[in-house]
Amino acid sequence: MSETETAKEPIVHSGNMEVHICMGTGGVAAGGREVFKAFEEGIAELKLDAEVKKKLKPTGCRGLCAKDVLVDIYVPGIPKETYCNVLDKHVSDIIEQHLTNKTPVKKLLAKKDYHQFYEKQKRQVLKLCGVLDAESIDDYLDNDGYKAMEKALKMKPLEVIEEVKASGIRGRGGAGFPTGMKWGFCNASKGDQKYIIVNADEGDPGAFMDRSILEGNPHSVLEGLVIGAYAIGANFGYIYCRAEYPLAVKRTNIAIAQAKEKGVLGKNIKGSGFDFDCIVKEGAGAFVCGEETALMASIEGQRGMPRSRPPFPAHSGLWGKPSNINNVETFANIPIIINMGGAEYAGLGTEKSKGTKVFALTGKIKNTGLIEVPMGITLREIIFDICGGVEGKGRKFKAAQMGGPSGGCLPEALLDIEIDFDSLIKAGAMMGSGGMVVMDSSDCMVDMARFFLSFTQDESCGKCTPCRVGTMVMLEILERICKGEGVMEDIEKLEELAVDIKSSSLCALGQTAPNPVLSNLRYFRDEFEAHIKDKKCPSVSCTNLIEFVVDQENCIKCGICARACPVDCIDWKKKEVAYIHVDKCTRCKSCIDVCPTFCIY
């Protein structure tokens, strides 16, 4: 059963036998290639060699990465079934029992939590991810691919822009600027050459939304790109994708080549008289190149550094020409808007945040993965209803980092906040591109602020002093506090520095870098004070402040801690309480991580 179905409505497959195997980056990492090969060889043994390619589909990310490798089986006459955590050793049983005898292998079938993962989702951008052969344009065309482009090319450019404006869609890259308005500015700019750019330079820790879309349905992005180019009057475009995404780069290049062969890219597209071509430009992994002016500098062959604005890219962008930049998810929404109409699209979401949003869920949560939900859903619904709550017995939800290193942490008290652009900003976080890192009671919020600030400080291009020097000073303060060397005046210094850096940095990287620190001070100030006043880490996370002692009363004498210790500093005998030799301890926390009763502190 797929994410587009419900447990109450099983779909009986009436077409050909098919096997869909998750071959996104997560699926490949979990053994997708080996599973695919095992199916290929197993089906060939059934003397169905000519049909092998028709039966097997290497798809993109299905969403529930925690259950990879995910495999969908379509057998005529019976409901479609999904298998979870499939390994190559399981394939022979699936082929023999399910494909041959139409009897599913029950022990591997998706359970209740799999179906719950999809119940509250509204999959539009991700609808065909995990369904399409990600390297087949024919699969995309069979699912009404490029129909929106054909429709748009029969409209006037300004009519396309008005449709996008009517949808109310705001850019999914982080700032949330109205897409239709942005296109309108570029359309109105005069120039003999215009450029349109897809920003796939996804660098937030824990974020993989754009990568997964390009891996699973690259043609949806290409279709949106062609529509956008037509609307603003551009004849050439770039898909700027970081080189660390080799599978996304590969499949996007395949999609471009296929689109040219089918005439949906290149000269005189579908007889419309409109010419458009594009290429993939691989970035070198600089986080700052997610900022549009730094990205354009990188395309031009310069060092990726932001420049001051105005002029804005819509007037003077790439090589001084009018240019428009949107991220992957924004472009993937455009065919949906054109097909259904802007007014209907605007009916989904909230008053000021329309449509759906794709999020990547990572961290201390049971069902990690990729989700797409309507704007306005609550954080509680995402964490507990969709993703199954916090992982680990005895652990409790503590916070969710929204918006990556540019965002902020939302505490348990804000679990019922509606997820939309304005509500998140008001709460001290931001939508960002859609990364969401979940933390539990074992995570130290001082250390989390230090981690995210260390990331932005390391990724600063160094062009402006507030970002280059200011973030370094803030990081030094946080490192002292984590070591138990902080003083109460440090909290005031952090807040003062944060205000100065936000107000005077050149680009959004510096302007948002202090956000994780400010949000953690806002909601978890007591933890900062405990580190400073009591020289204790309440979450037992900062190793310099941990006393490695075994709780004599609660120790169950299991010896797990002794077996996990990499330096053999824990004495344990059967039916005896463990003892830690503090002088030998390296403070690696292995014992704390494995203790089933949390009795080491």
Summary of the structure (lengths in Angstrom):
residues: 601
radius of gyration: 25.9
end to end distance: 44.8
largest distance: 82.7
contacts: 2174
relative contact order: 0.09
helix: 45%
strand: 15%
